[in-house]
Amino acid sequence: MYKLYIIFILIFIVIFNKTFSQTDSSWQQKPGVNISGFVDVFYAYDFNQPINNYRQSFLFNHNRHNEFNINLGYIKLNVEQIKYRMNLALQAGTYANDNYAAEPGLLKNIFEANAGISLSKENKLWLDAGVFASHIGFESAISIDNWTLTRSLLAENSPYFISGVKLTYNPNNKWTIATLICNGWQRIQRLEGNSLPSFGTQVSFNPNDKITLNWSTFIGTDVPDNMRQMRYFNNFYGKFYITKKLGLIAGFDIGVQQEVINSSVYDIWFSPVIITQYAVNKNWKAAFRIEYYQDESGVIIPTKTANGFKTTGFSLNFDYIPAANIACRLEGRWLNSEDKIFETPNSFTNNNFFIVSSIAIKFSEMIIK
């Protein structure tokens, strides 16, 4: 399967490639160099008062109880030229410790490391390789770019980053079409014993600046060859600015995975979410989220309970934004599970309520124009 996929990409490149020529002077133009950074400092209080400061195994952001900490801090170097581009970003924080736990050594400190070149004369076709942000979902690891402070359950349990090769085609300013070959489900280093590459696609439609419609996929496996269970995953979302002050995001994830190797029976998980955001004025915003996540078989979120992971969530956050690159945020979030999965000092319970606060600052500076 993957050989046919590679052949398809090569044919696609040949069809569109018109720029690999020494006579194209645009390759010789001087690139711009930009340095940027971000830091998100947080404090969270979990009213279940877990025994240690680590809160939930299925959350990877703002996941410490009753302590001040850095969720994510990074410094990034970006090189941008009309025909090529490069990004290198190094990270630290609890997000890196939790979400990159499977990566050895210094790999967990890589937030981005990729390079790309244009494959068409009009720069509508790009080939990028390395470690880059995932093509899945509407929420990123950078909290200041998201409507809610904490991430939705579907975002926390789908890839934040991908390592591989991505081919992106922009026929016009309304459509983005991408296809990927990658090392697996949120992996920099391929899982030992797994020889099968994973694949992904993305189709994004922006008819105007008020509407975004997106469909992303993942096909692959996250276990060694001798246990191979194929995983097929779809992410859908729409982002709508209904008025100048009111916005809406509706998302839905659904995935299936073989129960055992060569099985025709599949386990299924899914998650819908709706987020509304209201801008009170240029400095104040509020957002409300309702979500549900069901993983009865424990494919993504394993539990030892009778009904698996079946959790409903609500959250409300208030944001003070004194400048475009600064956000001071407060969020209350309640999770309710069908089974008793949330830890308390003495036992487990169905409910979990916590409050998270954050100050996040982002900067960007062009050092070579």
C-alpha positions in Angstrom: 0.0 0.0 0.0 2.7 2.5 1.0 4.6 1.8 -2.2 1.6 2.9 -4.3 1.3 5.9 -2.1 4.9 6.9 -2.8 4.5 6.4 -6.5 1.4 8.6 -6.5 3.3 11.4 -4.8 6.2 11.1 -7.2 3.9 11.3 -10.2 2.1 14.3 -8.6 5.5 16.1 -8.2 6.5 15.4 -11.8 3.2 16.7 -13.1 3.5 20.0 -11.2 7.2 20.4 -11.1 8.4 23.3 -13.3 10.8 25.1 -11.1 13.9 23.0 -10.6 15.9 25.0 -13.0 19.1 26.9 -12.6 17.5 29.7 -14.7 14.9 30.5 -12.1 16.4 33.5 -10.3 13.8 33.4 -7.5 15.8 30.7 -5.8 18.7 33.1 -5.4 16.7 35.8 -3.5 17.8 36.5 0.0 15.5 34.8 2.7 13.9 36.5 5.6 14.9 35.3 9.1 12.5 35.6 12.0 12.9 34.7 15.7 9.8 34.1 17.9 9.0 32.7 21.2 6.1 31.8 23.5 5.6 31.0 27.2 2.5 29.9 29.0 2.7 29.9 32.9 -0.2 28.4 34.7 -1.7 27.4 38.0 -4.4 24.7 38.3 -6.5 23.6 41.3 -8.2 20.2 41.1 -11.0 20.0 43.6 -10.7 16.2 43.7 -7.3 16.8 45.3 -5.4 13.9 43.7 -2.7 12.3 45.8 0.2 13.6 43.7 0.4 16.8 41.6 -0.1 14.9 38.4 -3.8 15.1 37.5 -5.2 13.0 34.6 -3.4 10.5 32.3 -5.6 11.6 29.3 -4.7 15.3 29.6 -1.4 16.7 28.4 -1.7 20.4 29.0 -2.0 22.3 32.3 -1.9 19.0 34.0 -0.5 19.7 37.4 -2.4 20.2 40.6 -1.9 23.1 43.1 1.4 24.3 41.8 2.8 27.0 39.5 4.5 25.7 36.4 5.3 26.3 32.8 2.9 24.5 30.4 4.9 25.3 27.3 7.8 27.6 26.5 9.6 27.6 23.2 12.0 29.6 21.1 11.8 29.4 17.3 13.9 30.3 14.3 12.1 30.7 11.0 13.7 31.1 7.6 11.3 32.1 4.8 12.1 32.5 1.2 9.8 32.5 -1.9 11.0 29.1 -2.8 12.0 27.4 0.4 11.4 27.6 4.2 12.7 26.2 7.5 11.5 26.1 11.1 13.4 25.0 14.2 11.8 25.4 17.6 13.0 24.0 21.0 10.6 23.5 23.8 10.3 22.9 27.6 7.5 22.6 30.1 5.0 20.1 31.4 3.4 19.7 28.0 6.7 18.5 26.6 7.3 16.2 29.5 3.8 14.6 29.2 3.1 14.6 25.5 6.6 13.5 24.4 7.1 10.9 27.1 7.6 8.2 24.5 10.5 10.1 22.8 14.0 9.3 23.9 16.6 11.9 25.1 16.6 15.3 23.6 13.9 14.5 21.0 11.2 15.5 23.6 12.6 19.1 23.4 11.9 19.4 19.6 8.7 21.4 19.1 9.4 21.9 15.4 12.2 20.9 13.0 11.3 21.0 9.3 12.3 22.2 5.9 10.3 22.7 2.8 10.7 23.6 -0.9 8.4 24.9 -3.5 7.6 22.4 -6.4 5.7 24.7 -8.7 6.4 28.0 -10.5 3.4 29.7 -8.8 4.4 28.3 -5.4 1.1 26.4 -5.1 2.8 23.1 -4.3 5.1 22.6 -1.4 7.1 19.6 0.0 7.9 19.8 3.7 9.8 17.2 5.7 10.7 16.9 9.4 8.7 17.4 12.6 5.8 19.8 12.2 2.4 20.5 13.8 -0.3 17.9 13.2 -2.7 18.3 10.3 -5.5 17.1 12.7 -7.8 19.4 14.6 -8.5 23.0 15.3 -6.5 23.3 18.6 -2.7 23.6 18.8 -0.3 23.3 21.6 0.0 27.1 21.7 -2.8 28.1 24.1 -3.0 31.7 23.1 -4.1 30.6 19.6 -7.1 28.6 21.0 -10.5 29.8 22.1 -10.4 27.8 25.3 -7.5 27.7 27.8 -7.4 23.9 28.2 -7.7 21.6 25.3 -10.8 19.7 24.3 -10.7 15.9 25.0 -10.6 15.2 21.3 -7.6 17.4 20.9 -5.7 16.0 23.8 -6.2 12.5 22.5 -5.2 13.0 18.8 -1.8 14.0 17.5 -0.4 17.4 18.3 2.7 16.8 16.1 3.7 14.6 13.1 7.1 13.5 11.9 7.4 12.7 8.2 6.9 14.2 4.7 4.0 16.4 3.7 2.9 17.5 0.3 0.6 20.6 0.3 -1.3 22.0 -2.7 -3.1 25.4 -2.7 -4.9 25.7 -6.0 -6.3 29.1 -4.8 -6.8 31.0 -1.6 -9.9 29.0 -0.7 -8.6 25.4 -0.8 -5.7 23.6 1.0 -5.1 19.9 0.1 -2.3 18.0 1.9 -1.1 14.4 1.9 1.4 12.9 4.4 3.7 9.9 5.0 4.7 9.8 8.7 6.4 7.8 11.4 3.1 7.0 13.3 0.5 8.4 15.6 2.2 11.4 17.2 5.7 10.0 17.0 9.1 11.5 16.1 10.9 8.2 16.3 9.1 5.3 14.7 8.0 2.6 17.1 10.5 -0.2 17.4 9.3 -3.3 15.6 6.8 -1.4 13.4 7.9 -1.3 9.7 4.7 0.2 8.3 4.6 3.9 7.6 1.5 5.8 8.5 -0.5 8.1 6.1 -2.7 11.2 6.4 -4.7 13.6 4.4 -6.2 17.1 4.9 -8.8 19.0 2.9 -9.5 22.6 4.1 -12.0 25.0 2.6 -12.1 28.7 3.4 -14.8 30.3 1.2 -14.3 33.6 3.1 -12.7 34.9 6.3 -15.8 33.9 8.3 -15.9 30.1 7.5 -13.4 27.3 7.7 -14.4 23.7 6.9 -11.8 20.9 7.4 -11.5 17.1 7.0 -8.3 15.3 8.2 -7.5 11.6 8.2 -4.9 9.2 9.6 -4.3 5.6 8.5 -1.7 3.5 10.1 -0.8 1.4 13.2 0.7 2.2 16.5 1.9 -1.3 17.5 4.8 -3.6 16.3 4.3 -5.8 13.2 3.6 -9.0 15.1 0.6 -7.3 16.7 -0.5 -5.1 13.8 -3.9 -3.5 14.4 -4.8 -1.0 11.6 -6.2 2.3 12.8 -8.4 4.5 10.6 -9.2 8.0 12.0 -11.3 11.0 10.7 -11.4 14.5 12.1 -14.1 17.0 11.0 -14.6 20.6 12.1 -16.2 23.8 11.1 -15.2 27.2 12.4 -17.7 30.1 11.9 -17.7 33.8 12.8 -21.4 34.4 13.0 -21.1 38.1 13.9 -18.1 40.4 14.7 -18.4 39.3 18.3 -19.8 35.7 18.2 -17.9 32.7 16.9 -18.7 28.9 16.8 -16.6 25.8 16.4 -18.2 22.4 15.9 -15.9 19.4 15.7 -16.2 15.6 15.5 -13.6 12.9 15.7 -14.2 9.2 14.9 -11.8 6.4 14.7 -11.7 2.6 14.4 -9.0 0.0 15.1 -8.8 -3.7 14.6 -9.4 -5.7 17.8 -6.5 -8.0 17.0 -4.2 -8.6 14.1 -6.0 -9.5 10.9 -9.4 -9.1 12.6 -12.5 -8.0 10.7 -13.9 -6.7 14.0 -13.1 -3.1 14.9 -13.2 -1.1 18.2 -14.6 2.4 17.8 -14.1 5.7 19.6 -15.6 9.1 18.9 -15.9 12.6 20.3 -18.1 15.6 19.4 -17.4 19.1 20.7 -19.0 22.6 20.4 -17.3 25.8 21.4 -18.8 29.3 21.3 -16.8 32.4 21.9 -18.1 35.9 22.6 -15.9 39.1 22.4 -17.3 41.5 25.0 -14.9 44.2 23.6 -11.3 44.3 22.2 -9.8 43.3 25.6 -12.3 40.8 27.0 -13.5 37.5 25.6 -15.5 34.5 27.0 -15.9 31.0 25.7 -18.2 28.0 26.6 -17.5 24.4 25.6 -19.6 21.3 25.7 -18.0 17.9 24.7 -18.3 14.2 25.0 -15.7 11.5 24.5 -16.5 7.7 24.2 -13.8 5.1 24.1 -15.5 2.0 25.4 -12.7 -0.4 24.4 -9.9 1.8 25.7 -8.1 2.2 22.3 -6.9 5.7 23.1 -7.8 6.2 26.8 -7.5 2.9 28.6 -9.5 2.3 31.8 -10.2 -0.7 34.0 -13.9 0.0 34.4 -16.9 -1.8 33.0 -18.0 0.9 30.5 -14.6 2.2 29.5 -14.1 5.9 29.0 -17.5 7.7 28.5 -17.1 11.3 29.7 -19.0 14.5 29.2 -17.4 17.9 29.8 -18.4 21.5 30.2 -16.1 24.5 30.5 -16.3 28.3 30.8 -13.3 30.6 30.4 -12.8 34.4 30.6 -9.8 36.0 28.8 -8.3 39.4 29.4 -6.2 40.4 26.3 -4.4 43.7 26.9 -2.4 43.3 23.7 -2.6 41.0 20.7 0.4 38.9 22.0 -0.7 38.7 25.7 -3.5 36.6 27.3 -4.5 36.4 30.9 -7.0 33.6 31.3 -9.2 31.8 33.8 -11.2 28.7 33.1 -13.5 26.4 35.1 -14.0 22.9 33.8 -16.2 20.0 34.9 -15.9 16.4 33.7 -18.5 13.7 34.4 -17.8 10.0 33.6 -20.2 7.1 33.5 -17.7 5.1 35.7 -15.7 6.2 38.6 -12.4 7.0 36.9 -11.3 10.3 38.7 -8.9 9.9 41.6 -9.6 11.4 45.0 -7.4 11.1 48.2 -9.4 8.0 49.3 -11.1 6.5 46.3 -12.4 7.3 42.8 -15.4 9.3 41.7 -17.5 10.1 38.6 -16.9 13.8 38.7 -13.9 16.1 38.3 -14.0 19.9 38.7 -10.9 22.1 38.3 -9.9 25.7 37.8 -7.0 26.7 35.6 -5.4 30.2 35.3 -2.7 31.2 32.8 -0.6 34.1 31.6 0.7 33.6 28.1 3.0 35.9 26.1 4.1 35.4 22.5 6.6 37.5 20.5 8.0 37.6 17.0 10.8 39.7 15.6 12.2 39.9 12.1 16.0 39.9 12.3 16.8 39.8 8.6 14.3 41.2 6.0 
